[in-house]
Amino acid sequence: MDTARIEALLARQRRVILGITGPPGAGKTRVAEEIASAFDDAVHVPMDGFHLADVELRRLGRLDRKGAIDTFDAYGYLALLDRIRRQPKQTVYAPAFDRDIEQPVAGSIAVPPEVRVVVTEGNYLLDDDDPWPAIAARLDEVWFVDVAPEERHHRLVARHIQFGKSREQAEAWVRTVDEPNAARIEKRRPSADLVVTL
């Protein structure tokens, strides 16, 4: 990973917030974790903690397309980034997403005051619908993770099977939910500060 870019930012400011984006299955989490592990004072804060809970998605009629842009609490995510950007003297707690139960879990990730690098990752960091431009404005850079479509498809199907779907259900979900989301995300690639090819 290009840690030199982050070190250059750190030379100019107290805390850096780096965004990692890309389509589902591209490898965003892997990239974010690798970057965070390269610094002693870094933390990984995924956007996935802002998935709406299934009970709310069911109420809204959106459970069958969980992962689409309107299935996240985007304004909640923006508020968290604002708190992290302000660098309070208190620890900021962020939610995580537990894949075993497929639900967000509040207060799971600590961002202490001494943390200098916050790596956040999610699908829609470069989207142009509100409030995503405001979210992008809170990030010092946004890197786009790119991978071959066939590999991405394979990873997604395997992930859905791992967490309980049949192969047929997994293929259908990738085709009807993940791929439309991916097409939307791909359109914003030119806005990224850096493209990371895996």
N, C-alpha and C positions, 0 to 999 in steps of 0.2 A: 504494500500500500504506500501511497505517496505521503508519508508522514512529514516530509520536508515542508509541504504546503501548510500543514497545521502548525508546525514549529514557527514558520514565518508569521503566521497570525498571532501566535502566542507571544512573539517578540514585541508585538504592538499593543496587546490588550491582555487584561487579567484573565478573562474566560472566553473560550471559543465554543460555539455551538455549531456542530457540523451536521448537516442533513444528508442522509443516504436514501435515494429513491430508486424506483425502477418497477417493472411489472411484477405481478405475483410469480414466485418461483425463480426469480432472477438470481437470488443469493444475497439480498440486502442484509439479512441478519448476520450471515457469515462475515461479510465485509465490515459491518458495524462492530462486531465482536473483535475482529482482528485489529481494527484501528484502536478500539478502547483498550485492548490488552497491550498495545505498544506504548502506552503512557501510564506512569504510576498514579497520576492524579486524574483519571478519566472514569466516566460512567456511561453505560449504554442505556438509553431511555427510548424504547420502541413506541411508536404511535399506536400499536395494536392494543395497548392498554385502554385506549379510548373507543374500542368497539362498544356499541350499545349492547346491553345484556339481551339475551334471547327473549326474555319476557317482554321487553320494550319493542324489540324487532317484531315479535308476534303481534303486539298491539297495533303497530304501525303497518303491518302487512308486508314487511320487508325481510322476514326470516329466510325466505327462499332465495335471496340474493345477498346474503351476508358477505361483507367485503366490498360492496359497492360504496361509492363515495358518500351516499346519504345514510350509511349504516354506522357512521362514526360520530362521536361528540366532538366535532371539529372546534367549536368555540371553547370547550373544556381544554382541549389540547393547546389552543392559543393561549389561554389563561395560564397553563402550566409553563409554557415557554416564556411568557412575560415574567413569571416569578423567578425562573432560572436565570433569565437575562438580567434581572435587577440584582442578582447575587446577594440575597439577604444573609444576615448573620445566623439565621436558623437553617436547619436542614429542610430541604424541600422534598416531599414524598410524591412519587409518581406511581400510577397504576401499572401493572403488568398484565399480560394476557396468558392465561394458563391453557395450553393446548390440550391437556388431558381432559379438562372439563369444558373447553371451548368457551370460556367466559373471562371477562376482565376481573382483576383482583386489586382492589384499592390499596394504596399505601405500601406497595411491595418493593419499590426501588427508591433508595435513599440517595439524594444529591446533597452531600454536605457542603458547607461554605468553601472549604479548601479545594474542592474539585475545580480543575481548570479546563478540562475538555469534556464536553457533553456530546455524545454521538447519538443522534436520534434518527430513526429510520421508519419509512412508511411509503405507501403507494402514491399518495396524492400531494406530496410536498411542493410540487411545481404547478399544480392545477390553477386555472385562472378563475374559478368560481369562488365567491366569498365563502369562508374567510381565508381561503388558502393563500392568496397573495400576501395577506398580513402575516400568515405563518411563515412564508418564505422570507419575509422581511426581518423576522427575528433570527434567522439563520445566517451565519457568516459565509458559508458556502453550501451548495447542494451538489452532491455527486450522484450521477446516474449509473446504475449497475446494468450492464448489458450481457446477455448470454444468448446462445443460439436458440431459436424458438422450439426446436425439437427437444432439446435438453430441458428447457423450461417446462414444456408439456409433460415430459416424463417425470420430472420432479414433483409437479403438482399432482399428477395422478397417484404417484407413490405416497405423497403426503396425505391425501384424502383417504386412501386405503388404510394407511397406518392409524388414522384416527377414526376408523369405524365404517367407512363407506365401502360398498362392494365395488368391484372394478367398473361395472356398468354405471353405478351412481357417480363414481369418481370421474369417469369420462364425460358424463352428462354435465356435471358441475363445472368442469374445466371449460367445456364448450359453451355453456349458456351463461356462466357467471364470470369465471376468471378471464376468459379471452376478451369479452367486451370491456372489462376493466383494464386489461392490458393495452388494448387499442387506444383507450383514452389516455393512459399514462404515457405511451410511446409518443404521442403527439407533442408532449412537452419536453422531450429530450433536448431540443436545441437550446432550451433555457438553462440547462445545467452548467455549472462551472467546470465540471470535469466528467468525462465518461470513463468508467472502469469496466473493462472487458474481461469477463471470466471465461 
